[in-house]
Amino acid sequence: MSEERAPLSLWDGVSVVVGIVVGVSLFKVPATVFGNVDGPLAGLGVWALGGALSLVGALCYAELAAAWPRSGGDYVYLSRAYGPWLGFLFGWAQLVAILTGSIGAMAYVFADYAAGLFHGGDTTAIAAGAVVAVTGWNLLGVTWGRRVQNTLTLAKIVGLAGVVVVGLLALAHTGADAPVATTAAHGGDVGFALVLVLYAYGGWSNAAFVASEVRDPQRNVPRVLVGGCAAIAAVYLVVNAAYLAALGFEGLRHAPTPAADVLSAGLGVTAGHVMSVLVMVSALGAIQGMVFTGARVYASTGRDHAAFAALARWSARSGVPARALCAQAAVSLLWIGAVGTQPGRAALDAVLGALGLPGMPWERFGGGFDTLVASTAPVFWLFMVATGASLMALRRREPAAPRPFRVPAYPWTPLVFCASSLFMLEASLRYAGGLALAGLVPLALGVPLYLATRSRSPRAPI
């Protein structure tokens, strides 16, 4: 796509990053994070460390995206560094596990809060409806998709700003008696706290998927990645500081819904309704960002691999990969049905049984958000490790390639990124246990599919 036709501005790109990353973790995990550290400063330090590690990763992606500003992001880098087989598996993994599972997980969060706000409803049906609706407005065109993304991101930031203002007003009202104690407490597992924080930062790399659609990508994509991560870190630190100001350290450690608790100080009984709307907007913004960026990966994979060829076509009228969007929605709906309904769970267990594998530990995870996150996280972090290593591989294989942006402190920066991704890979496998098979088995099925179709794939350069 030529620069003249590139529809996404710098702000549009940052909006995508913020929209995807600032999802629901900010409303769910702070109590557990602060419950596993010894004091408020240590808790804020973990959030800052998570932001720093994400920024390290963004710097690595910035070099790769500036050197090869093409649609598909990691697909391009992995194909160049290791060969078409790994690029294919990346595209396959995004379609059958990573992105579609994440879309389903966010759809369940949206559905849970919508059902609570409106006092009833089938959460599985609501989740499916959210995926269909978001896909539908993306099919209308890039301009419509980016406008929806910008609107949702702005609404999300305004809502979080309201939480911060209420927290500061609560601090001002209580004055010297404000519950902001800095005394130490007995912490728990700081490593587990970091796992939760790094999960909360996940998704910033999706900006590389749409590199070819960003104006002046060699300059702006690095700005999107680095600026987006910096903005997210600032949001997370400010919001958590507001939680501490309003609730205090001990109060936050025992507040499973800290934003609602903060809002209740200024809004009373309506706080729950406002909180539900804010979480729904955040979840919908994350769905929109993943739907928008994910379809570009499958379209890019389809240009080079016969198995994805049907998804490579872009609509001349709307300027979007319409078939890829529809395929992504279909697989997301399969995930929603597989974990959210009794027939779906039985079918998933039957498939695993046919492969000689144990069924899913439903008694531990239930269905919905937790199940989908646990199932797909190991696959996500596996490819993050591979992409971080691809930067070093491409430095060796293509040393003369133009690199408008070069990662600072090489090779330590990519080594730190790979190490943090390996840490998350191990932690996600340990957390998921047998549930990891739900993501790893579909990934493994991509190997025979690639071998069966590679002879019919075009040999165009990546």
Stockholm file with secondary structure:
# STOCKHOLM 1.0

chainA/1-462         MSEERAPLSLWDGVSVVVGIVVGVSLFKVPATVFGNVDGPLAGLGVWALGGALSLVGALCYAELAAAWPRSGGDYVYLSRAYGPWLGFLFGWAQLVAILTGSIGAMAYVFADYAAGLFHGGDTTAIAAGAVVAVTGWNLLGVTWGRRVQNTLTLAKIVGLAGVVVVGLLALAHTGADAPVATTAAHGGDVGFALVLVLYAYGGWSNAAFVASEVRDPQRNVPRVLVGGCAAIAAVYLVVNAAYLAALGFEGLRHAPTPAADVLSAGLGVTAGHVMSVLVMVSALGAIQGMVFTGARVYASTGRDHAAFAALARWSARSGVPARALCAQAAVSLLWIGAVGTQPGRAALDAVLGALGLPGMPWERFGGGFDTLVASTAPVFWLFMVATGASLMALRRREPAAPRPFRVPAYPWTPLVFCASSLFMLEASLRYAGGLALAGLVPLALGVPLYLATRSRSPRAPI
#=GR chainA/1-462 SS CCTTTCCBCHHHHHHHHHHHHSSSHHHHSHHHHHHTSSSHHHHHHHHHHHHHHHHHHHHHHHHHHHHSCCTTTHHHHHHHHHCHHHHHHHHHHIIIIIHHHHHHHHHHHHHHHHHHHTTCCCHHHHHHHHHHHHHHHHHTCHHHHHHHHHHHHHHHHHHHHHHHHHHHHHHHHHGGGCSCCCCCCCCCCHHHHHHHHHHHHTTGGGGGGGGGGBSSHHHHHHHHHHHHHHHHHHHHHHHHHHHHHHHHHHHHHTCSSHHHHHHHHHHGGGHHHHHHHHHHHHHHHHHHHHHHHHHHHHHHHHHHCGGGGGGCCCCTTTCSCHHHHHHHHHHHHHHHHHHHSHHHHHHHHHHHHHTTCCCCCHHHHCSSHHHHHHHHHHHHHHHHHHHHHHHHHHHHHCTTSCCSSCCTTTTHHHHHHHHHHHHHHHHHHHHHGGGGHHHHHHHHHHHHHHHHHGGGSCCCCC
#=GC SS_cons         CCTTTCCBCHHHHHHHHHHHHSSSHHHHSHHHHHHTSSSHHHHHHHHHHHHHHHHHHHHHHHHHHHHSCCTTTHHHHHHHHHCHHHHHHHHHHIIIIIHHHHHHHHHHHHHHHHHHHTTCCCHHHHHHHHHHHHHHHHHTCHHHHHHHHHHHHHHHHHHHHHHHHHHHHHHHHHGGGCSCCCCCCCCCCHHHHHHHHHHHHTTGGGGGGGGGGBSSHHHHHHHHHHHHHHHHHHHHHHHHHHHHHHHHHHHHHTCSSHHHHHHHHHHGGGHHHHHHHHHHHHHHHHHHHHHHHHHHHHHHHHHHCGGGGGGCCCCTTTCSCHHHHHHHHHHHHHHHHHHHSHHHHHHHHHHHHHTTCCCCCHHHHCSSHHHHHHHHHHHHHHHHHHHHHHHHHHHHHCTTSCCSSCCTTTTHHHHHHHHHHHHHHHHHHHHHGGGGHHHHHHHHHHHHHHHHHGGGSCCCCC
//
